[in-house]
Amino acid sequence: MTTVSVAAPDNNRPYTYPNNGKIGGYYGALLGRIDKDLKQYKFEQTTTAQNSVFVGLQSGKYDLAVSNWWYSKERFNTYLHSTSNGLDDLRLITKKGGKSANSLKDVATKKLSLAPISTDDARYAFIQDYNAKNPDYKIDLKGIGDQSAGDALKQVSNGQYDVAIYPYAAYKPVGDTSEGKKLQISKSIGLENSYFLLNKNDKNEKLLKALNKELKKLKDNGYLEKITKQYLYENTFKLPDADTTFNADPTK
């Protein structure tokens, strides 16, 4: 049996969080099912700060990092990556009674201030990519260290910034709080695939093949859809363009 060291961010509900020494949330459920099915592997789980996940993944301390990791050119060059393991429904969050936005172009043309984004978060690369493709409608992007969705959205509810960008599932737990009730959320502005990231070595190349085969099985048998509904507050696989987006080439 091959032992696989797995790390996940400790502050990314409902995707990952500590749960009795293991990983909780969507990716905890997914990893538990994979662990059950892939009997040749034993997955040792830990949660830590997001930047520590990446430091450990790059050094080889961790074999596998799980969370809703999106594509970025740098990320895919640095690590091995799986096929898609889920879909994120991207939204814009603004203060009720304040300025609203229903697209990234709105954010640019209305000159809305975007809440800073952790530089190791794929949302940061997502906005960088948008700016590169839309030079006439650039968004002012500010980087920051690790920050929870709750803290970022509080900066919007108290008027410090005009807008934040998050997956619906990251917004929803905050939206039900007293601070969250001061916020409003846009319709979906797009879907993003999520991927597993692995340290580059021969052992993990073999693991990657097993993971990709398993992910295809779990998509085909409805398990990914089941845990999406259970943990992410909606069925992203039923949203418009979900079929064509899931596992689409992120470089195109």
N, C-alpha and C positions, 0 to 999 in steps of 0.2 A: 504493500500500500504506500502510495506517495503522499506526503504531507504538503499541503498548500497553505501558506501564510496569507491570510486575507485581512485587509484593513478597510475601514469605512469612516467617513466623517462622523463625529459624535454630536453634531448639532445641525442636522439637515432633515428634520421631520417634514413629511412622513416617509421619506426615502430611507434614511438611516439614522439610528440613534442607539445608545447603549440599552441592552435588554438582558439583564442577568448574566453579564459576562459575554454575551454574544451580540450580534447585530440585529436590531429590531427594524420594523417597517417593511416597506415594499421589497427592499433588497435582502433583508433578513429572511423573508418568506421565500424569495426566489432562490437564495443560496441554500436554504434548508432543503428545498426540493431537489436542487442539483446535487447536493451532498448525499441525499437518499438514493438518487438514480445512478450516480457515478461511483460505484462501490470501490473502484481502484484508487480513489482519492479520499483523503481526510482533510477537511477544511478547518483550519484553526483560525478563529475569528477574534478581531480586536477593533475597538473604536478609538479614535484619537482626533486631534485638531486636523482640519483639512490640509493645511500646509505640511503637517507632519506625515500625512498619508503620502503625499507626493515625494517628500524627501526620502521616506522609507522605500517607496516603490522604485525610485531611481537608483538607490544604493543597493537594492536587492534584499533589504530586510524583509520586505513584503513581496510576495509573488503576484498578488492580485489585489486590485483596488476596485471597490464597488460603491457606486452612487449613481446619480443621474448625470454621468459624464457625457458632454456633447463633443462633437467634432471640433478640433482646431488643428491647423496644419502642424504647429509645433508639438502638440500633444501626440498626434498620430505618428510623427517622426521619432519621437522620444520613446514611445512605448508600443508594445503589441496591443492590438485592440480586437475585440470580438465583433461579431455581427450585432445588430441592434437587439437590445434586451427590453426596450420599452419606448413609449412615445410621451413627450412632454408637450402640454398645451400652453403656449406662451401668451401672457397677458400684460397689459399696462395698468398700473395701479396709481390712481390720483386721489386727491382729497375731495370729499363731497363738498359741493358748493364752490370749488376752486376751478382751476383750469383742467380741461379734460383732453384726452388723446385717444385716438382709435387706430393709430398706425405710427411707425417710427418716423415717417415723413411729417406727421402732425407734431411730434416732439421737436423736430428740427425747425419747421416753419413757424411754430408758435414760440420758439426759443425757450422751451421748458427746461428747467434744470433737472438733470437725471441724478438720482441718488447714487453715490459712489459704489463701485462694484469691486469685490476682491479680485486682484489681478490674476490669481490662479483659478478663478471661476470661469467656466466656459461662457457665461453671459458677457464677460469682458471681451473675450475673443469674438463673440457674436456681434457686439456693437462695433468693434474694430473692423470686422469684415463688412458690416453694413456701411460704415463710413468710407471704406475703400471703394465700394461699389456705387456709392451715392455722394460724390464729391460736392454736388450742389446743395445737398440736404444733410450736412454732417451734424451729428449730435456731439455735444461737449461731454467727453468721457473722462471721469476721474477715477483713479485707482485707489484701493484701500486694502488693509489686511483682512484677515478672517472676520466675517460679520454674519450674524444670524438674520434670517428673513424678518423676524420680529423687530430687531433693532433698525434695520433699513426702512421698514414700513412705518416705524414710529417717526422717522425723519420726514416722511411724507405727511403723516397725519398731523404733525405739529407745525407744518409749513416750512420746514427747513429746506426741503426740496419739493419740486412740483410733481415728480413722477418716478416710479420704480418699475423695473421689468422683472417679472418672475413667472415661473410656471404656476398654473392655477393651483396645483396641489400644495405648493409652498405657501401661497397666499391664504388658502382656505382656513388653516388652523388659527392664523392671526386675524382673519376677517371676522371670526366669531367672538373676538375679545372686545373689550370696551374701546380700545384704541382702534381696532379694526372696523368698528361701526362708523368711524369717521371717514372711511375710505370708500372709493367706488372702483369698479374693475371693468376694463374694456371687454369686448368680445375677443375671441381668439384672434391673434395676429399671426399665427403660424404654428407649425408642429416641428419639434426637434427630436431626432433619434438619440437614445442613450446607449452607451457602450460600456463593457468591462475594459479595464486597462490592465496590462500585465507587464512585469519587468521582462526585458529582452534577454532570453537565454534559451538554450536548446530544450530544457525540461519544460519550459512554459510554451514553447511552440507546439509540443505534443498536447499539453493541457488545453491550449487554445482550440485545437481541432476537436477535442472532446466537448468543450464548452459550446462551440458553434453548432455541433450536431445536436446537442441537448437543447439549445435555444430554439432551433428549428422545430424540434419535437414539441416543446412547450408552447410555441406559437400555434402550431397546427392543432394541438389538442385542446386549446382554449385556456390553458393555465395562465398565460400572461394576461389575457383579458380578465380572467377571474380575479387575480391579485390587483390589477389596475382598478377595478371597480371597488375592491375591498379597501385599498389603501389611498388611492389618488382622487377620491371624491367624484369621479366621473369615469366614463368609459372612453378613453382617448382613441381607442381603435374604431369607434363609431363616428368620429368627427369627419367632416369633409376632407378629402384628400389623404385620409389615414392609410388607405391601402397602397397608394402610390408612394407615399412618403416613407413608410416603414421599410427599412433596409435599403433605401435609395442611396446611390453614391453621393456622399457628402461633399465631394470635391467638385461636383458639377452644379 
